[in-house]
């Protein structure tokens, strides 16, 4: 029963998002994927142009990745260089005041 509820919830999230997955995204400048929101001055918060995951890596200018899942609260899962990562913030999704279109270019984004 619990598994059924999880599956139905996941399907509703995907349908309600209005996105047809996967979506290909190209970065217009180098983007650091960080593991912490701690800034150099010791404060916390997300930096514009950075993404956040459990593993740190860099996406170089001109490289592409695919968004393959959408979670709640602006989170998503991406595939980059044959590996998958969960991101805590996907600014190109709805609900963000700044979609960072100067950094993230949606290549194959089809809205339903």
N, C-alpha and C positions, 0 to 999 in steps of 0.2 A: 504494500500500500504506500509506504513512504517513497519507494523508488518511483512509483507511478506519479506521485505528487511532484517529485523533483523533475521528472521528464516533462510533465505538463507545464510547470513553471518555466523551465528552460525554453520550451517551444513558444510560450507567450512572450517571453523577453525578446526572442529572435524576431517574432512576427511584429511585435509592437515597436521595434526599433526603426522600422521602415527601410532598413538596409538589405541589399541582396549580397550575401557573402559568397566568396571572399572579395574583399576590396583591396586593390593595389594602391599603395601610397609611396610616393617618391619624396625624399627629403631634399630641400633646396640649399641646405648647408649642413655641416657636420652636426649630428645630434648625439649627445651623450645619454646613454641609458644608465641611470644611477641606482644604487641600492639604498640610499638614504636621502632624506630631505634636509639633512643638516647642511647648512651653508657655511662657508669659510669663516664667517664672523661668529659662529656658534648658534645662531638662530635657526629656526626650522621653517620650512615652507618650500613649495615647489618653485623651481626656477623656470621661467619662460624658455621654451626651446629645448628642454630636457624631458626625458621620459623616466619612469620609475618602475623597477622590476626587482626580482630577488637575485638577479645576476647582472653585473655591470658589463657593458660593451659599448661600442661606438658604431653608429650608422653614418657612413661617409656621404658627403654631398653627391647627389645623383643616384645613390643606391635606393633600391626599392624593397618594401616588405609588404606582407599581406595581413590585413585584419581578418581573422578567421572566426572569431566569436565575440559577441557583445554581452557583457555582464551588466549588472545594475550599477548605479552611481557613477557612470562615466568610465567604468573599467572595461578592458577588452583583452583579448588574446591575439598575439601576432605570430606570424611565421617569418623568420629572417634567417637566411643562409641555412635552410633545412632544419632549424631548431625552432621550438615554440616557447613563447614567453608570455606570462600574464603581466599586464601593465595596470598600475593603480590609477592611471589618469590618461585618457585618450582624447586630447583637446579637439580633434576634428569631429567628435560626436556632438549631438544636440545637447543642450543644457549648459554649454560653456559660453561665457560672454566673449572670449577670445579664442577663435578656432585656429589661430596661428597659421593662417593661410599663406603667410610669407615664408613659412618653414616646411609645412606639410602639404604636398600637392596630391589631391585625389586623382588617380589615373583611371581606374575602372570602377567608379562609384555609381551604382545604379540604385536609385531610390524606388521603392515600391509605390 
